[in-house]
Amino acid sequence: MTQQSSQQLIEGQRQDWNRVAGGWEKWDRFFDEQMAFLNHRLVADARLRFGMRLLDLGSGTGYPALLGAQTVGSSGSVIGLDLAEQMLAVARRKATTLGLANVTFRTGDVTALPFDANSFDAVTSRFCLMFLPEIPKATAEIARVLRPGNWVAAAVWSAPEKNPSIGLSMEAIKSVIELPTPDPTAPGIFRLAKPGDLAGMLQQTGLVDVTDQEFLAEWSYVSADEYYTSLMEIAAPIQNLMTTLSAPQIQEVRRLITQSATQYQRGNRITFPLAIRMVAARKPL
Ligand SMILES: C[S@@+](CC[C@H](N)C(=O)[O-])C[C@H]1O[C@@H](n2cnc3c(N)ncnc32)[C@H](O)[C@@H]1O
């Protein structure tokens, strides 16, 4: 992949996530309620303790940077890095509301970290690394900035068939327009779904004690309509596909998505299974 095309992909990511930042702020409470367990898991896998200096990559609206800031306390600090200034503006507002003075949010690219070697006690990342055009560059950067003996913990999506809340929208879109067969090496939601992919890249940088676990969970919505609306307002890659559709195609996709979602009705909620790949590794002493 040429330098130019990587830069174009990164610029596309910046624009995409800036565009959906309002949706993330609107749905923040829902995602916090449904996905807080992942922040706790990442903070635990990164072995985060009071007084540490944490780097959170692709922080977006502050996950898991804000929990990290609460964990490291007043003598620690957190930097949340993200391409999208609008996502970070939401994160900053949340930090202020929570009274957290030890977290700063900076714009930057995960594949070129503006930090010295051995300058962080822990690195976390939730749902970001699969969007990078050159993931091994990011894993090399993570290994560089981590202090020896310390941990990185990352969460990425596992396979689409185990994540119907994302997979079924893709299926619905595919039923109205022909989508090119996805290039398994191209950046995208499921780019790091395969067991061992991200773990292998971390291992290649010299990190050790690598773990790679598929973590099963659930999340639930009050209705199929709530699910559809939130998906369209926050999922930048799906929004991109929807912009290529005509109005009648959008109506049809909406019908298909909400109809398929009702398979997951349990009691008075729509409850989807989730499968998330949790990968952690340590820099040798
Ligand atoms: C799905 S959001 C996840 C945000 C947050 N970590 C969470 O879990 O809620 C993905 C984030 O990764 C960021 N991102 C994508 N590529 C990036 C890059 N090369 N460098 C920094 N951030 C990037 C996007 O701007 C976006 O905010």
The ligand as an SDF file (V2000), in Angstrom:
LIG
                    3D

 27 29  0  0  0  0  0  0  0  0999 V2000
  -15.5050    3.1120   16.6610 C   0  0  0  0  0  0  0  0  0  0  0  0
  -14.6930    4.5670   17.1920 S   0  0  0  0  0  0  0  0  0  0  0  0
  -14.2080    4.0270   18.8270 C   0  0  0  0  0  0  0  0  0  0  0  0
  -14.0430    5.1620   19.8010 C   0  0  0  0  0  0  0  0  0  0  0  0
  -13.8360    4.7320   21.2700 C   0  0  0  0  0  0  0  0  0  0  0  0
  -12.5570    4.1100   21.4960 N   0  0  0  0  0  0  0  0  0  0  0  0
  -14.9560    3.8120   21.7250 C   0  0  0  0  0  0  0  0  0  0  0  0
  -14.7280    2.6080   21.8570 O   0  0  0  0  0  0  0  0  0  0  0  0
  -16.0810    4.3130   21.9180 O   0  0  0  0  0  0  0  0  0  0  0  0
  -13.1480    4.5090   16.3040 C   0  0  0  0  0  0  0  0  0  0  0  0
  -12.2570    5.7110   16.5680 C   0  0  0  0  0  0  0  0  0  0  0  0
  -10.9590    5.4400   16.0170 O   0  0  0  0  0  0  0  0  0  0  0  0
  -10.4540    6.6780   15.5060 C   0  0  0  0  0  0  0  0  0  0  0  0
   -9.4020    6.4050   14.5190 N   0  0  0  0  0  0  0  0  0  0  0  0
   -9.4980    5.7250   13.3600 C   0  0  0  0  0  0  0  0  0  0  0  0
   -8.3030    5.7030   12.7480 N   0  0  0  0  0  0  0  0  0  0  0  0
   -7.4240    6.3650   13.5540 C   0  0  0  0  0  0  0  0  0  0  0  0
   -6.0340    6.7070   13.4630 C   0  0  0  0  0  0  0  0  0  0  0  0
   -5.2990    6.3260   12.4160 N   0  0  0  0  0  0  0  0  0  0  0  0
   -5.4790    7.3980   14.4750 N   0  0  0  0  0  0  0  0  0  0  0  0
   -6.2230    7.8200   15.5370 C   0  0  0  0  0  0  0  0  0  0  0  0
   -7.5420    7.5290   15.6610 N   0  0  0  0  0  0  0  0  0  0  0  0
   -8.1320    6.8320   14.6830 C   0  0  0  0  0  0  0  0  0  0  0  0
  -11.6740    7.3360   14.8970 C   0  0  0  0  0  0  0  0  0  0  0  0
  -11.5030    8.7290   14.7040 O   0  0  0  0  0  0  0  0  0  0  0  0
  -12.7740    6.9840   15.9150 C   0  0  0  0  0  0  0  0  0  0  0  0
  -12.9490    7.9950   16.8760 O   0  0  0  0  0  0  0  0  0  0  0  0
  1  2  1  0
  2  3  1  0
  2 10  1  0
  3  4  1  0
  4  5  1  0
  5  6  1  0
  5  7  1  0
  7  8  2  0
  7  9  1  0
 10 11  1  0
 11 12  1  0
 11 26  1  0
 12 13  1  0
 13 14  1  0
 13 24  1  0
 14 15  1  0
 14 23  1  0
 15 16  2  0
 16 17  1  0
 17 18  1  0
 17 23  2  0
 18 19  1  0
 18 20  2  0
 20 21  1  0
 21 22  2  0
 22 23  1  0
 24 25  1  0
 24 26  1  0
 26 27  1  0
M  CHG  2   2   1   9  -1
M  END
$$$$
